[in-house]
Amino acid sequence: MKKMRILAIDDNAVNLATLEQELRDDYEIIPMLSGKRAIKYLYNERVDLILLDVQMPIMDGVQTLKEIRKLDVGVTVPVIFLTASKDRVTVLEGSKLGIMDYVTKPFDTVDLKNRIEMVFKRMGIVPIEEGELLTVARKVLQDIVLGKGNSAITQIDEMLRYQIDDDLSKRVHKARVQLEAEDMTGAGKIMLRVIQKLEKHLQPDEVKPEYSISNRMLAVKLLYLLEDLEQFRNQEVTIKCEELKKYIMPESIKNDFQEVVKYLDKYEEEDAIKLLKKMVVALTSA
């Protein structure tokens, strides 16, 4: 498979050598010691991404990017700023010129690789894994349940940048429309279906529980779930169930919890409440 090409622009030869050494196993790195050289190179060559140092003499990163955006090959190429400090003004200026991200130096290699990969996923160059998409979808649902409509819209816009199948894209877009109409319940229901669809597609080993939890703490979380059910706070119940899926439970409790979720899907709240009470008793008497 052909490696994607990254143009690295930095006036420091040591920095360029470090970038090349750290990234060459995954990408083809083209080093450039100045913005002017990079622009000249881009007259005839195409790259998949640019890593651009901000603090450079003669022509700094912002000036260089302005010139790159004037080129046919530079209009849409994704750019990540490399900056020695979190200069808010510089980052804002870069945002106006369409930077995808910025990384402060000295950078962590793993973090930089993750950011590069995420940019490619946002550009649709690399497909996002369903497990990652599921994480974002859960964050959207959590924001909806907490009444954070604007935050949920921001998260949805993030999802829609990714290369995802048409059915999911349509559902997520519909949830956004519902949020703009301030229909939190409708948006929540749509996102729940998105989450369920993603979970169904994932292999069993990809949805393993992530965290351990004591029986007592699990009982407390189930009591909160019971309280929400008895107060008809259905959206809160939905998000709490999604959160509980992350925990490692005793096998018998896990099986009962799966039954609770099924009851809730069928709107059989009374049966869900009875089973939850049984689970709490079992956990507190163990």
N, C-alpha and C positions, 0 to 999 in steps of 0.2 A: 504494500500500500504506500502510495506517495505521501511523503511528509508535507504538512502544511508549512508555508514559508512565513517567517516572522522577521520583519525589519527592526533591528535594534539600533536606536540612535542615542549616542552618549559621547560627550567630548572626552571622557576618561577611558583610556585604553584598558585599564585594569577592570573597570566595571563591565566593559564589553566582553572581555575575556571570561569574566565570571558568568555573565549571562549565557554566553555560548557554551561554556562547560556544563552548566546546570541544565540547560534546555535541549542540548543537541541530540539526546537519545530519543526525544519525542518530536522535535521540530527541526526544520532547516533554518538556521539562524544566519541572517545577512547583517553583519556589523557595519555601522557607519559612524565616523567620528565627528560629523557635523550635520546640521540641518541642510546646508547647501548641497552637500554630497548626496544626502538622502533624496532631496528633491530632484537632482539630476538623474539619479538612479531610477526614480519612479516615472521619468519621462518615457522609458522604454520597457520597464519591468512591472509586473504585478506581484503583490504580496497578499497574504491572508490576514495579517494583523501587524500593527506597529507598536513597539514599546518605545516610548518617547521620553527622554530625560527633559525635565523642565528647566533646570538651572544650567544653561550653556552660554558661553560668551558669544558675542557678535549677533547670533540669531538664537534666541531662547526657544523653549518648547512651544510656547503659545504662538510666537511668530512663525515658527516652522510649520505648525499645524495649519495656520491660516493659508500658507502657501500650498501645502499639500491638498487642502480642500479645493483649490482652484484647478487642480489637475483632474482629468477624466478618471484616472485610476484611483484618485484619492478622495473622491466625493463620498463614497460609502465605506471605505476601508475602516474596520474597527481599530480604535486607538486606546492604549492604556498609558496614562501618564506615570512616569517614575519621578517622584519628588522627595527631596530631603526633609521636607516639613509639611505638615497639614495646613498649607496656605489656602484659606477659604476663598480668597479673591481669585487665586490662580485656578483652583478647582472649578469655581463658578464660570470663569472665562473659558476653561476647557469644556465645560458642559454645554456652553453655547455653541461650541464648535463640534459637538457630538462625540466627546470621549465616552467610552463605555465604562471605564473604571480608572482608579488611580491607586498606586502602591507606594507606600513610604519606604525610603531607604534608611538603613540597610534592610533589604527584603528577606523574608523567609521563603526558601525555595519551594516548599510544599504549598504555601499560601499563594505564591505567584503562579504556580502551575494550575492550582484550582481556579484562580481568577481567569486565567487564559482559557481554560476549558469552559468555564461558565459563559464567557463572552462568545465563544464559538457556538455554544448551545443557544444563547439568546439570538444569535444571527441565523440560526437554523442550519448552520454548517455541520454541526454535530447534534444528533438527536438526544434529547434529554431522557434519562432512564425513568421508568414509571415510578420507581421508588422515590426518586427525587421530586417528581411531580406530585406524588401523594403527600409528601411533607408540606409542599407549598399549599396544596388544596386544604389540608388540615388547618394550616395557619389562617387561611381565608375564612373557613367555617368558625374558627375560634374568634376571629375579629367580629364576625357577624353576630355571634351569640353574645359577645360583650358589648354590642351596640356601636362598634367602631367602624361605621360605614365607609368613611374615607380611607381608612387603613386597608379595609377589605378590597376596595376598588384598586388601590395601589398594588396589592398582592395579585389581584386578578390581571391587571395590566402586565405584571411580571410573567404570569403564566401564559398569556396570549403572545408574548414575544418568542416563546419556545416553539420548536417544531413538534407539534402534537397532532393527533389524528382529527379529522374534520368533525366527528361526532362530539368529542370532548371539547373542541374549540367552540362549537355552537352552544353547547350547554353552559360553558364558562361565560361566554359572551352574554347569554340570556340572563345569567345570574348578575352580571354587571348592570344590565338594563334594569333589573328589579331593584338593585341597590340605588341606582340613580333616581328611581321612582320612590325610594325610601320604603320599599317592601322588603323588610329584613326577613320576614318569615318565608316569603316566596324564594328569596335568594338562598336562604339557609337550606331549604328543601332541595333545591337544584344542586348545591354544592355537596350535600349529603349523598345524592345519587352519583355525582362525579367520584366521590371518595369510594363508594361501594363498587363502582365499576373498575376503578384502578386496583382496589384490593382483590377483586375477582380475577383480574388478569395476572397479578403477581404470583409467582411460584411460592409454595408454602415456606421455603427457607428464606424468602425475601421479606416476609412479614413477621419474623420472629419477634417476641417481646424483647424490649430493650433494657428494662430496669427491674431490679429486685425490689421487693416490698415486704414488710413484716405483715403477719396476719392481722395484728391490731390496726395498723395503718390502713390496710385494705378494707377492714370492717368500717373504719371511719369514713372512707371514701364511698362505700356502699350506702352508709347512712345518709350522707349528703345526697346521693342519688335518690334514695327513698323520699327524702324531704322534698326534692324538686318534683318527683312524680305526684306526691300527694297534694302539692300546690299547683299542679297542672303547668309547670314550667318546662314544657316539652323541648324547647331549644337548648336549655341548660342540660337537660338529660342527654340529648344527642351528643353534645360536646364532651360531657363527662364520660360517656360510653367510649367515645373515640380515644380519650386520654387513657382510660383503663386498659385498653388493648395493648398499651406499651409495657405493661407490667407482667412479670413472671408470676403466675398464680399456681397454687396446688391444682393437680389435675382435676379433682372433683369440682372445685370451685370454678375452674376455667370452663368446664362443660356446662355447669349451671349458668355461668355468665353468658355463654353463647346462646343458651335457651332464652335468657332474659332479653337479649338483643332481638331474637326472633319474635318474641311476644310483642316487643315495642314496634317492630316493623309492621306487625299485623294489628297495631293499636289495641292490643289486649293488655292494658295497663294493670288491671287487677291481678292477673296471673303473674305479671312481672313483679309486682309489689310482694306477693306471697312468696315467690321464689327468692327474692332479695332478702326478705326477713329470715328465711331459712338459712341463707348463706351467711348472714351476719351472726346468727346463733352458732353455726358450725365454726366460724372463725374465732369467735370470742371464747368458745368452750374448748378449743383445741389445746 
